[in-house]
Amino acid sequence: MITFARKLDIGIDPLRCFADRILAPILFLTIRLFMADIFFKSGWLKFQNLLNGNWDSTVYLFQDVFPVPGVPANIAAVLGTTGELVLPVLLALGLFARLGAVGLIGMTMVFQFLVPPEYDIANPVHYYWMMLLGVIFVKGPGTLSLDHLIQRLLLKRDSA
């Protein structure tokens, strides 16, 4: 039985290598771009309000639509908009990607768990977002990222 398992393991080794070298980097890039798109679009809409002189509507969101307990609406609006614009860019580029991922997990946790239930903003989809972002936080952004490129350049420089 052990020899069969060993043969099976050896037999699927090329598939495992293909998944690790080719599929995993594509998967991590896809997760990063998918999640960055969701948050960046939301932040961009809020930023457009600022550019159009309609920032009050963004502050209104944080005051009456999804208030963050203990944080004044104007401060929450600035922090939320900044987070939704900066963190997704880090995530998409794979630059300080773990920081981007954990920041977006934190933002998602705020509106999933801290916004009072009567505002009805909690959504089961947020758990999927947190899981996908958790993959990037735990495993890193993968080889198709600036983090990986910088790490390789630094290692090459240190070994020279």
TIFIVO-583295 format. One record per residue (C-alpha): residue number from 1; chain; x, y, z. Coordinates in Angstrom, 1 decimal. Example, Ala and Ser with C-alpha at 12.3 -4.5 7.8 and 13.67 -1.06 7.14 Angstrom:
<r><seq>1</seq><mol>A</mol><c1>12.3</c1><c2>-4.5</c2><c3>7.8</c3></r>
<r><seq>2</seq><mol>A</mol><c1>13.7</c1><c2>-1.1</c2><c3>7.1</c3></r>
This chain:
<r><seq>1</seq><mol>A</mol><c1>0.0</c1><c2>0.0</c2><c3>0.0</c3></r>
<r><seq>2</seq><mol>A</mol><c1>2.8</c1><c2>2.4</c2><c3>0.9</c3></r>
<r><seq>3</seq><mol>A</mol><c1>4.6</c1><c2>1.7</c2><c3>-2.5</c3></r>
<r><seq>4</seq><mol>A</mol><c1>1.3</c1><c2>2.5</c2><c3>-4.3</c3></r>
<r><seq>5</seq><mol>A</mol><c1>1.0</c1><c2>5.8</c2><c3>-2.4</c3></r>
<r><seq>6</seq><mol>A</mol><c1>4.6</c1><c2>6.6</c2><c3>-3.2</c3></r>
<r><seq>7</seq><mol>A</mol><c1>4.1</c1><c2>5.9</c2><c3>-6.9</c3></r>
<r><seq>8</seq><mol>A</mol><c1>1.0</c1><c2>8.0</c2><c3>-6.9</c3></r>
<r><seq>9</seq><mol>A</mol><c1>2.8</c1><c2>10.8</c2><c3>-5.3</c3></r>
<r><seq>10</seq><mol>A</mol><c1>5.7</c1><c2>10.6</c2><c3>-7.8</c3></r>
<r><seq>11</seq><mol>A</mol><c1>3.1</c1><c2>10.4</c2><c3>-10.6</c3></r>
<r><seq>12</seq><mol>A</mol><c1>1.4</c1><c2>13.6</c2><c3>-9.7</c3></r>
<r><seq>13</seq><mol>A</mol><c1>4.6</c1><c2>15.5</c2><c3>-8.9</c3></r>
<r><seq>14</seq><mol>A</mol><c1>4.7</c1><c2>17.1</c2><c3>-12.4</c3></r>
<r><seq>15</seq><mol>A</mol><c1>1.2</c1><c2>18.3</c2><c3>-11.9</c3></r>
<r><seq>16</seq><mol>A</mol><c1>2.1</c1><c2>19.7</c2><c3>-8.5</c3></r>
<r><seq>17</seq><mol>A</mol><c1>5.1</c1><c2>21.5</c2><c3>-9.9</c3></r>
<r><seq>18</seq><mol>A</mol><c1>3.0</c1><c2>23.0</c2><c3>-12.7</c3></r>
<r><seq>19</seq><mol>A</mol><c1>0.4</c1><c2>24.2</c2><c3>-10.2</c3></r>
<r><seq>20</seq><mol>A</mol><c1>3.1</c1><c2>25.8</c2><c3>-8.0</c3></r>
<r><seq>21</seq><mol>A</mol><c1>5.1</c1><c2>27.4</c2><c3>-10.8</c3></r>
<r><seq>22</seq><mol>A</mol><c1>2.4</c1><c2>28.4</c2><c3>-13.2</c3></r>
<r><seq>23</seq><mol>A</mol><c1>-1.1</c1><c2>28.3</c2><c3>-11.7</c3></r>
<r><seq>24</seq><mol>A</mol><c1>-0.4</c1><c2>29.7</c2><c3>-8.2</c3></r>
<r><seq>25</seq><mol>A</mol><c1>1.1</c1><c2>33.0</c2><c3>-9.5</c3></r>
<r><seq>26</seq><mol>A</mol><c1>-1.8</c1><c2>33.5</c2><c3>-11.8</c3></r>
<r><seq>27</seq><mol>A</mol><c1>-4.3</c1><c2>32.7</c2><c3>-9.0</c3></r>
<r><seq>28</seq><mol>A</mol><c1>-2.6</c1><c2>35.1</c2><c3>-6.6</c3></r>
<r><seq>29</seq><mol>A</mol><c1>-2.5</c1><c2>37.8</c2><c3>-9.3</c3></r>
<r><seq>30</seq><mol>A</mol><c1>-6.2</c1><c2>37.2</c2><c3>-10.1</c3></r>
<r><seq>31</seq><mol>A</mol><c1>-7.2</c1><c2>37.4</c2><c3>-6.4</c3></r>
<r><seq>32</seq><mol>A</mol><c1>-5.2</c1><c2>40.7</c2><c3>-6.0</c3></r>
<r><seq>33</seq><mol>A</mol><c1>-6.7</c1><c2>42.3</c2><c3>-9.1</c3></r>
<r><seq>34</seq><mol>A</mol><c1>-10.3</c1><c2>41.1</c2><c3>-8.2</c3></r>
<r><seq>35</seq><mol>A</mol><c1>-10.2</c1><c2>42.5</c2><c3>-4.7</c3></r>
<r><seq>36</seq><mol>A</mol><c1>-8.4</c1><c2>45.7</c2><c3>-5.7</c3></r>
<r><seq>37</seq><mol>A</mol><c1>-11.1</c1><c2>46.4</c2><c3>-8.3</c3></r>
<r><seq>38</seq><mol>A</mol><c1>-13.9</c1><c2>46.2</c2><c3>-5.7</c3></r>
<r><seq>39</seq><mol>A</mol><c1>-12.3</c1><c2>48.5</c2><c3>-3.2</c3></r>
<r><seq>40</seq><mol>A</mol><c1>-10.8</c1><c2>51.0</c2><c3>-5.7</c3></r>
<r><seq>41</seq><mol>A</mol><c1>-14.1</c1><c2>51.5</c2><c3>-7.5</c3></r>
<r><seq>42</seq><mol>A</mol><c1>-15.7</c1><c2>52.4</c2><c3>-4.2</c3></r>
<r><seq>43</seq><mol>A</mol><c1>-12.9</c1><c2>54.8</c2><c3>-3.2</c3></r>
<r><seq>44</seq><mol>A</mol><c1>-12.9</c1><c2>56.4</c2><c3>-6.7</c3></r>
<r><seq>45</seq><mol>A</mol><c1>-16.6</c1><c2>57.2</c2><c3>-6.5</c3></r>
<r><seq>46</seq><mol>A</mol><c1>-16.0</c1><c2>58.9</c2><c3>-3.1</c3></r>
<r><seq>47</seq><mol>A</mol><c1>-13.0</c1><c2>60.8</c2><c3>-4.5</c3></r>
<r><seq>48</seq><mol>A</mol><c1>-15.1</c1><c2>61.9</c2><c3>-7.5</c3></r>
<r><seq>49</seq><mol>A</mol><c1>-17.5</c1><c2>63.4</c2><c3>-4.9</c3></r>
<r><seq>50</seq><mol>A</mol><c1>-14.6</c1><c2>65.5</c2><c3>-3.6</c3></r>
<r><seq>51</seq><mol>A</mol><c1>-13.6</c1><c2>66.6</c2><c3>-7.0</c3></r>
<r><seq>52</seq><mol>A</mol><c1>-17.1</c1><c2>67.6</c2><c3>-7.9</c3></r>
<r><seq>53</seq><mol>A</mol><c1>-17.6</c1><c2>69.6</c2><c3>-4.8</c3></r>
<r><seq>54</seq><mol>A</mol><c1>-20.0</c1><c2>67.0</c2><c3>-3.4</c3></r>
<r><seq>55</seq><mol>A</mol><c1>-17.9</c1><c2>65.7</c2><c3>-0.5</c3></r>
<r><seq>56</seq><mol>A</mol><c1>-20.9</c1><c2>66.2</c2><c3>1.8</c3></r>
<r><seq>57</seq><mol>A</mol><c1>-22.5</c1><c2>63.2</c2><c3>0.2</c3></r>
<r><seq>58</seq><mol>A</mol><c1>-19.5</c1><c2>61.0</c2><c3>1.1</c3></r>
<r><seq>59</seq><mol>A</mol><c1>-19.6</c1><c2>62.3</c2><c3>4.7</c3></r>
<r><seq>60</seq><mol>A</mol><c1>-23.3</c1><c2>61.6</c2><c3>4.7</c3></r>
<r><seq>61</seq><mol>A</mol><c1>-22.6</c1><c2>57.9</c2><c3>3.9</c3></r>
<r><seq>62</seq><mol>A</mol><c1>-20.4</c1><c2>57.6</c2><c3>7.0</c3></r>
<r><seq>63</seq><mol>A</mol><c1>-22.9</c1><c2>59.5</c2><c3>9.1</c3></r>
<r><seq>64</seq><mol>A</mol><c1>-26.2</c1><c2>58.0</c2><c3>8.1</c3></r>
<r><seq>65</seq><mol>A</mol><c1>-25.7</c1><c2>55.0</c2><c3>5.8</c3></r>
<r><seq>66</seq><mol>A</mol><c1>-22.8</c1><c2>53.1</c2><c3>7.5</c3></r>
<r><seq>67</seq><mol>A</mol><c1>-21.6</c1><c2>55.0</c2><c3>10.6</c3></r>
<r><seq>68</seq><mol>A</mol><c1>-18.4</c1><c2>53.7</c2><c3>12.3</c3></r>
<r><seq>69</seq><mol>A</mol><c1>-19.0</c1><c2>53.7</c2><c3>16.0</c3></r>
<r><seq>70</seq><mol>A</mol><c1>-16.7</c1><c2>56.2</c2><c3>17.9</c3></r>
<r><seq>71</seq><mol>A</mol><c1>-15.4</c1><c2>57.8</c2><c3>14.7</c3></r>
<r><seq>72</seq><mol>A</mol><c1>-16.7</c1><c2>61.2</c2><c3>13.5</c3></r>
<r><seq>73</seq><mol>A</mol><c1>-18.2</c1><c2>60.9</c2><c3>10.0</c3></r>
<r><seq>74</seq><mol>A</mol><c1>-15.8</c1><c2>63.4</c2><c3>8.4</c3></r>
<r><seq>75</seq><mol>A</mol><c1>-12.8</c1><c2>61.5</c2><c3>9.7</c3></r>
<r><seq>76</seq><mol>A</mol><c1>-14.2</c1><c2>58.2</c2><c3>8.8</c3></r>
<r><seq>77</seq><mol>A</mol><c1>-14.9</c1><c2>59.5</c2><c3>5.3</c3></r>
<r><seq>78</seq><mol>A</mol><c1>-11.3</c1><c2>60.7</c2><c3>4.8</c3></r>
<r><seq>79</seq><mol>A</mol><c1>-9.9</c1><c2>57.5</c2><c3>6.3</c3></r>
<r><seq>80</seq><mol>A</mol><c1>-12.2</c1><c2>55.2</c2><c3>4.3</c3></r>
<r><seq>81</seq><mol>A</mol><c1>-11.7</c1><c2>57.0</c2><c3>1.0</c3></r>
<r><seq>82</seq><mol>A</mol><c1>-7.9</c1><c2>57.0</c2><c3>1.5</c3></r>
<r><seq>83</seq><mol>A</mol><c1>-7.9</c1><c2>53.4</c2><c3>2.4</c3></r>
<r><seq>84</seq><mol>A</mol><c1>-10.1</c1><c2>52.4</c2><c3>-0.6</c3></r>
<r><seq>85</seq><mol>A</mol><c1>-7.7</c1><c2>54.3</c2><c3>-3.0</c3></r>
<r><seq>86</seq><mol>A</mol><c1>-4.3</c1><c2>53.5</c2><c3>-1.6</c3></r>
<r><seq>87</seq><mol>A</mol><c1>-4.6</c1><c2>49.9</c2><c3>-0.3</c3></r>
<r><seq>88</seq><mol>A</mol><c1>-6.0</c1><c2>48.4</c2><c3>-3.5</c3></r>
<r><seq>89</seq><mol>A</mol><c1>-3.2</c1><c2>50.0</c2><c3>-5.5</c3></r>
<r><seq>90</seq><mol>A</mol><c1>-0.6</c1><c2>48.3</c2><c3>-3.2</c3></r>
<r><seq>91</seq><mol>A</mol><c1>-2.5</c1><c2>45.0</c2><c3>-3.5</c3></r>
<r><seq>92</seq><mol>A</mol><c1>-2.8</c1><c2>45.2</c2><c3>-7.3</c3></r>
<r><seq>93</seq><mol>A</mol><c1>0.9</c1><c2>46.0</c2><c3>-7.8</c3></r>
<r><seq>94</seq><mol>A</mol><c1>1.9</c1><c2>43.5</c2><c3>-5.3</c3></r>
<r><seq>95</seq><mol>A</mol><c1>3.9</c1><c2>46.2</c2><c3>-3.5</c3></r>
<r><seq>96</seq><mol>A</mol><c1>3.7</c1><c2>45.8</c2><c3>0.3</c3></r>
<r><seq>97</seq><mol>A</mol><c1>0.8</c1><c2>43.5</c2><c3>-0.7</c3></r>
<r><seq>98</seq><mol>A</mol><c1>0.4</c1><c2>41.9</c2><c3>2.7</c3></r>
<r><seq>99</seq><mol>A</mol><c1>0.0</c1><c2>45.4</c2><c3>4.2</c3></r>
<r><seq>100</seq><mol>A</mol><c1>-2.7</c1><c2>46.2</c2><c3>1.5</c3></r>
<r><seq>101</seq><mol>A</mol><c1>-4.4</c1><c2>42.9</c2><c3>2.2</c3></r>
<r><seq>102</seq><mol>A</mol><c1>-4.5</c1><c2>43.2</c2><c3>6.0</c3></r>
<r><seq>103</seq><mol>A</mol><c1>-5.7</c1><c2>46.8</c2><c3>5.7</c3></r>
<r><seq>104</seq><mol>A</mol><c1>-8.6</c1><c2>45.8</c2><c3>3.4</c3></r>
<r><seq>105</seq><mol>A</mol><c1>-9.4</c1><c2>42.9</c2><c3>5.8</c3></r>
<r><seq>106</seq><mol>A</mol><c1>-9.6</c1><c2>45.5</c2><c3>8.6</c3></r>
<r><seq>107</seq><mol>A</mol><c1>-11.9</c1><c2>47.8</c2><c3>6.5</c3></r>
<r><seq>108</seq><mol>A</mol><c1>-14.1</c1><c2>44.8</c2><c3>5.7</c3></r>
<r><seq>109</seq><mol>A</mol><c1>-14.3</c1><c2>43.8</c2><c3>9.3</c3></r>
<r><seq>110</seq><mol>A</mol><c1>-15.3</c1><c2>47.3</c2><c3>10.3</c3></r>
<r><seq>111</seq><mol>A</mol><c1>-18.3</c1><c2>47.4</c2><c3>8.1</c3></r>
<r><seq>112</seq><mol>A</mol><c1>-19.2</c1><c2>43.7</c2><c3>8.6</c3></r>
<r><seq>113</seq><mol>A</mol><c1>-18.9</c1><c2>43.7</c2><c3>12.4</c3></r>
<r><seq>114</seq><mol>A</mol><c1>-18.8</c1><c2>47.2</c2><c3>13.8</c3></r>
<r><seq>115</seq><mol>A</mol><c1>-21.5</c1><c2>49.1</c2><c3>11.9</c3></r>
<r><seq>116</seq><mol>A</mol><c1>-24.7</c1><c2>48.6</c2><c3>13.9</c3></r>
<r><seq>117</seq><mol>A</mol><c1>-27.0</c1><c2>45.9</c2><c3>12.5</c3></r>
<r><seq>118</seq><mol>A</mol><c1>-29.9</c1><c2>48.3</c2><c3>11.9</c3></r>
<r><seq>119</seq><mol>A</mol><c1>-27.9</c1><c2>49.8</c2><c3>9.0</c3></r>
<r><seq>120</seq><mol>A</mol><c1>-28.1</c1><c2>46.5</c2><c3>7.2</c3></r>
<r><seq>121</seq><mol>A</mol><c1>-24.7</c1><c2>46.7</c2><c3>5.7</c3></r>
<r><seq>122</seq><mol>A</mol><c1>-23.4</c1><c2>43.3</c2><c3>6.8</c3></r>
<r><seq>123</seq><mol>A</mol><c1>-23.2</c1><c2>40.9</c2><c3>3.9</c3></r>
<r><seq>124</seq><mol>A</mol><c1>-22.1</c1><c2>37.3</c2><c3>3.6</c3></r>
<r><seq>125</seq><mol>A</mol><c1>-20.0</c1><c2>38.2</c2><c3>0.6</c3></r>
<r><seq>126</seq><mol>A</mol><c1>-17.7</c1><c2>40.1</c2><c3>3.0</c3></r>
<r><seq>127</seq><mol>A</mol><c1>-16.6</c1><c2>36.7</c2><c3>4.4</c3></r>
<r><seq>128</seq><mol>A</mol><c1>-15.4</c1><c2>35.7</c2><c3>0.9</c3></r>
<r><seq>129</seq><mol>A</mol><c1>-13.6</c1><c2>38.9</c2><c3>0.6</c3></r>
<r><seq>130</seq><mol>A</mol><c1>-11.8</c1><c2>38.4</c2><c3>3.9</c3></r>
<r><seq>131</seq><mol>A</mol><c1>-10.9</c1><c2>34.8</c2><c3>2.9</c3></r>
<r><seq>132</seq><mol>A</mol><c1>-9.4</c1><c2>35.9</c2><c3>-0.4</c3></r>
<r><seq>133</seq><mol>A</mol><c1>-7.5</c1><c2>38.7</c2><c3>1.2</c3></r>
<r><seq>134</seq><mol>A</mol><c1>-6.4</c1><c2>36.3</c2><c3>3.9</c3></r>
<r><seq>135</seq><mol>A</mol><c1>-4.8</c1><c2>34.1</c2><c3>1.2</c3></r>
<r><seq>136</seq><mol>A</mol><c1>-2.6</c1><c2>37.1</c2><c3>0.1</c3></r>
<r><seq>137</seq><mol>A</mol><c1>-1.8</c1><c2>38.0</c2><c3>3.7</c3></r>
<r><seq>138</seq><mol>A</mol><c1>-0.8</c1><c2>34.5</c2><c3>4.7</c3></r>
<r><seq>139</seq><mol>A</mol><c1>0.9</c1><c2>33.3</c2><c3>1.4</c3></r>
<r><seq>140</seq><mol>A</mol><c1>2.1</c1><c2>36.6</c2><c3>0.0</c3></r>
<r><seq>141</seq><mol>A</mol><c1>1.4</c1><c2>38.1</c2><c3>-3.4</c3></r>
<r><seq>142</seq><mol>A</mol><c1>3.1</c1><c2>35.5</c2><c3>-5.5</c3></r>
<r><seq>143</seq><mol>A</mol><c1>5.9</c1><c2>35.7</c2><c3>-8.1</c3></r>
<r><seq>144</seq><mol>A</mol><c1>3.9</c1><c2>38.1</c2><c3>-10.3</c3></r>
<r><seq>145</seq><mol>A</mol><c1>4.4</c1><c2>41.0</c2><c3>-7.9</c3></r>
<r><seq>146</seq><mol>A</mol><c1>6.7</c1><c2>43.9</c2><c3>-7.2</c3></r>
<r><seq>147</seq><mol>A</mol><c1>7.3</c1><c2>42.5</c2><c3>-3.8</c3></r>
<r><seq>148</seq><mol>A</mol><c1>8.8</c1><c2>39.4</c2><c3>-5.4</c3></r>
<r><seq>149</seq><mol>A</mol><c1>10.8</c1><c2>41.4</c2><c3>-7.9</c3></r>
<r><seq>150</seq><mol>A</mol><c1>12.3</c1><c2>43.6</c2><c3>-5.2</c3></r>
<r><seq>151</seq><mol>A</mol><c1>13.1</c1><c2>40.6</c2><c3>-3.1</c3></r>
<r><seq>152</seq><mol>A</mol><c1>15.0</c1><c2>39.0</c2><c3>-6.0</c3></r>
<r><seq>153</seq><mol>A</mol><c1>16.9</c1><c2>42.2</c2><c3>-6.7</c3></r>
<r><seq>154</seq><mol>A</mol><c1>17.9</c1><c2>42.6</c2><c3>-3.1</c3></r>
<r><seq>155</seq><mol>A</mol><c1>19.0</c1><c2>39.0</c2><c3>-2.8</c3></r>
<r><seq>156</seq><mol>A</mol><c1>21.0</c1><c2>39.3</c2><c3>-6.0</c3></r>
<r><seq>157</seq><mol>A</mol><c1>22.7</c1><c2>42.5</c2><c3>-4.7</c3></r>
<r><seq>158</seq><mol>A</mol><c1>23.5</c1><c2>40.9</c2><c3>-1.4</c3></r>
<r><seq>159</seq><mol>A</mol><c1>25.0</c1><c2>37.8</c2><c3>-3.0</c3></r>
<r><seq>160</seq><mol>A</mol><c1>27.2</c1><c2>39.9</c2><c3>-5.3</c3></r>
